[in-house]
Amino acid sequence: MTAAPPLAPLAPCTGSRLDPTTLPLNWREAVWRALRGNCPRCGEASLFRKWLKPVDHCRACGQDWSFERADDFPAYISIFVTGHLMAPLIIALIGEFGMSSWATLAVILPLAMAMMLGLLQPAKGAVLATMWWSGMGTFKRERPIGHPDHHDR
């Protein structure tokens, strides 16, 4: 039996081709870029190569997205938001409109599935943007020139 090869050390996820003046000014701007499916660092290129698979490197700014994972948090966000939007609808359909439980299920289940699946990619982008903005994991914390937290290094 052979031993597994040692893991390579993680290199910091940095991008090199971006002018620091074009970085997002605040966390909301970074998240807004990612909610639309764009790189939160530059806002230019797509963040995803498949529906939930981020690109390894941003084509515009070179940011490395290959090391970081959002794990299950986007799914939790999607379920949380869907549940809070669906609960009043379920109560209204059964209580106010008098729909039967089966008719309500026929309406609610496809709608809930569509909402959860539709929210997954924006939630994953927002989680990745938050991780990048905060400098979590192997991300380097970057701020635009003129930002109070900007440090020249």
C-alpha positions as CSV (number, residue, x, y, z in Angstrom):
1,M,0.0,0.0,0.0
2,T,1.4,3.4,-1.0
3,A,1.0,6.6,1.0
4,A,-0.9,9.5,-0.5
5,P,1.2,12.3,-2.0
6,P,1.5,15.3,0.3
7,L,-0.8,18.2,-0.4
8,A,0.7,21.3,-2.0
9,P,0.6,24.4,0.1
10,L,-2.2,26.8,-0.9
11,A,-1.0,30.0,-2.6
12,P,-2.8,33.2,-1.9
13,C,-5.5,34.0,-4.4
14,T,-4.5,37.2,-6.0
15,G,-5.1,38.8,-9.3
16,S,-2.5,40.9,-11.0
17,R,-4.0,42.5,-14.0
18,L,-6.4,44.9,-12.3
19,D,-5.9,48.6,-11.7
20,P,-6.6,49.2,-8.0
21,T,-8.8,52.1,-8.8
22,T,-11.4,49.8,-10.5
23,L,-11.9,47.6,-7.4
24,P,-15.3,47.8,-5.9
25,L,-15.7,50.7,-3.4
26,N,-17.6,48.6,-0.8
27,W,-18.9,45.2,0.0
28,R,-22.3,45.9,-1.5
29,E,-20.8,46.7,-4.9
30,A,-18.8,43.5,-4.8
31,V,-21.8,41.4,-3.9
32,W,-24.0,43.2,-6.6
33,R,-21.4,42.2,-9.2
34,A,-21.5,38.6,-8.1
35,L,-25.3,38.5,-7.9
36,R,-25.3,39.3,-11.6
37,G,-22.8,36.4,-12.2
38,N,-19.8,38.7,-12.8
39,C,-16.4,38.6,-11.0
40,P,-16.8,40.6,-7.8
41,R,-13.2,41.9,-8.2
42,C,-13.5,43.5,-11.6
43,G,-17.1,43.2,-12.6
44,E,-16.1,42.4,-16.2
45,A,-15.9,38.6,-16.8
46,S,-18.3,35.8,-15.8
47,L,-17.8,34.3,-12.3
48,F,-19.2,30.9,-13.4
49,R,-18.2,28.6,-16.1
50,K,-21.2,26.2,-15.4
51,W,-24.3,26.8,-13.4
52,L,-22.7,26.5,-10.0
53,K,-19.0,26.0,-11.0
54,P,-16.9,29.1,-10.6
55,V,-14.1,29.7,-13.2
56,D,-10.6,28.9,-12.1
57,H,-9.3,32.4,-13.0
58,C,-11.1,35.5,-14.1
59,R,-10.5,36.2,-17.7
60,A,-10.4,40.0,-17.2
61,C,-8.5,40.5,-13.9
62,G,-6.8,37.1,-13.3
63,Q,-8.3,36.6,-9.9
64,D,-7.9,33.0,-8.8
65,W,-11.2,31.4,-7.7
66,S,-10.0,27.8,-7.8
67,F,-9.1,27.4,-4.1
68,E,-12.2,28.8,-2.4
69,R,-15.5,26.9,-1.9
70,A,-18.8,28.2,-0.6
71,D,-19.8,24.7,0.5
72,D,-23.5,24.5,1.6
73,F,-24.0,28.1,2.6
74,P,-25.6,29.2,-0.7
75,A,-28.1,26.3,-0.4
76,Y,-29.0,27.4,3.1
77,I,-29.5,31.0,1.9
78,S,-31.7,29.7,-1.0
79,I,-33.8,27.6,1.3
80,F,-34.1,30.4,3.9
81,V,-35.3,33.0,1.4
82,T,-37.6,30.6,-0.4
83,G,-39.2,29.5,2.9
84,H,-39.8,33.1,4.0
85,L,-41.3,34.1,0.7
86,M,-43.5,31.0,0.4
87,A,-44.9,30.9,3.9
88,P,-47.2,33.9,3.5
89,L,-48.3,32.6,0.1
90,I,-49.2,29.2,1.6
91,I,-51.1,30.8,4.4
92,A,-53.0,33.0,2.0
93,L,-53.8,30.2,-0.5
94,I,-55.2,27.9,2.3
95,G,-56.6,30.5,4.7
96,E,-57.9,33.3,2.5
97,F,-58.7,31.5,-0.8
98,G,-59.7,28.2,0.8
99,M,-57.6,26.0,-1.6
100,S,-57.3,22.4,-0.6
101,S,-54.0,21.1,0.6
102,W,-53.4,19.1,-2.6
103,A,-54.2,22.1,-4.9
104,T,-51.8,24.2,-2.7
105,L,-49.1,21.6,-3.0
106,A,-49.6,21.5,-6.8
107,V,-48.9,25.2,-6.9
108,I,-46.3,25.6,-4.2
109,L,-43.9,22.7,-4.9
110,P,-43.0,23.7,-8.5
111,L,-42.8,27.3,-7.5
112,A,-40.6,26.6,-4.5
113,M,-38.3,24.3,-6.5
114,A,-37.9,27.0,-9.2
115,M,-37.2,29.7,-6.6
116,M,-34.6,27.6,-4.7
117,L,-32.8,26.6,-7.9
118,G,-32.9,30.1,-9.3
119,L,-31.4,31.6,-6.1
120,L,-28.5,29.1,-5.8
121,Q,-26.2,30.8,-8.3
122,P,-26.7,34.4,-7.1
123,A,-26.3,33.1,-3.5
124,K,-23.1,31.3,-4.3
125,G,-21.8,34.5,-6.1
126,A,-22.7,36.6,-3.0
127,V,-20.9,34.2,-0.7
128,L,-17.8,34.1,-2.8
129,A,-17.8,37.9,-3.1
130,T,-18.2,38.3,0.7
131,M,-15.3,35.9,1.2
132,W,-13.1,37.8,-1.3
133,W,-14.1,41.2,0.1
134,S,-13.3,40.1,3.7
135,G,-10.0,38.4,2.8
136,M,-11.2,35.1,4.1
137,G,-9.3,31.8,3.4
138,T,-6.6,32.4,0.8
139,F,-8.0,35.6,-0.6
140,K,-5.9,38.7,-0.3
141,R,-7.9,41.6,1.1
142,E,-7.8,44.4,-1.5
143,R,-9.3,47.9,-1.4
144,P,-9.3,50.6,-4.1
145,I,-7.0,53.5,-3.9
146,G,-8.7,56.2,-1.8
147,H,-10.6,53.6,0.3
148,P,-10.0,54.1,4.1
149,D,-8.8,50.5,4.4
150,H,-6.4,50.7,1.4
151,H,-2.8,49.8,2.3
152,D,0.1,50.0,-0.2
153,R,2.1,46.8,0.0
